Amino acid sequence: MWMVIASNDEGLVEANCSALLYRHAATASAAAAFRGSAFPLAKRMTSSPTVTKHPRIHGVKTKPLRLIPDERGWLMEILRADDDELFTKFGQVYLSATYPGVVKAWHYHKHQIDNFACVAGMVKLVLVDTRPDSPTNGAINEFFLGTQNPTLVQVPNLVYHGWKCISTDVSLVINVPTEPYAYAQPDEYRLDPHDTLPYDWARKDG
């Protein structure tokens, strides 16, 4: 059964919600409650499971970033135009600051590809694949990025993503997207960060 999980004036995003829910429903009763539901996932999700092992989402790429230190400080390259595996097109560069414990999610882009690197603090970057024709439909990926793990993550278009600052200080995330931000018609489609997609942003102690 196909159901709309996000929409706006420019179009709809559809996902195989039945498959997604059965993979990620926290309990059997939760799955039963969604069976045959005619309501959008964004309005029906009441609980979120703990993420276990999922396949790498199709189209997602990562690159470890190398710090080059000396007695003056350090340098770290993020993305190069001659990196054939990652670089396709330059749109712009921006920096996003996030206070500790804050979640910035969910959204996706129809055309834009993102290239994220956290250069201060730490974030948990989470991706959710709701693309109906994707071989990894329903998969959820977590990436822990920042000073303790310098990494570039490339997020393909149509994949929901967001992050949470998990450090005690402000985190700084740099993005090098393939498209400049279009103020008149942003290529950005959003959901609330909680109780919409099957993911719980709470810290998993143990």
C-alpha positions, 0 to 999 in steps of 0.5 A: 500500500502506498501512502503520502508521507510528505507533500507541498505545493510542488509535489508529493513524496511517496514511500512503501509505508507498509514495508517501512513500518514492518521493518521498524515498528517497535512492537507487534501491536504497533505494526498491527495498528498501522496495518491498513492505515490510510493516514500519512506516516507523519501523523500515525507514528507513535513510537520509534525503535532502536536502530540495529544493523541496517545496510548502507543506504544506496547512493550514500558515500563516506570519506575519512578526513585527514588532519595535517598537524604541525606546531602552528595548528592543523589543516583538514581538506574536506572536498576537492574538485578532482575527487572523482568519487565524490565531487560532481558539481559546486553549488555553495558552501555554508556552515550550520551551528547547532547547540548541544542536544538540539535536533535539526531534522527532517528534510530531503531535496529533490535535486540537491546532493549534500556533502556534510562534514562536522568541523567542531563538536560532534553530531549524530547524522541520521539518514532514512531511505523512504524511496520506493524504488531504492534497493535499501528502502526502509534502511536507517543509517547513523553516522557520528561525525566531528572532532573525534571522527573527521568524516565527509558524508555524501547524502543523495537527493530524495533521502531524508536526513538530519542531525543532533548535536551530541557534544557538550559544546556547539557543533559546526557542520559544513555543507558543500551542496551541489546546488545554491539555495533557491530563496524563491523556490527552495528545494527542501521538503520537511517533516517534524523531527519527532514522531514522523519517521521511525527513528528515536533521537534519544540517547541510547544508554547501556 
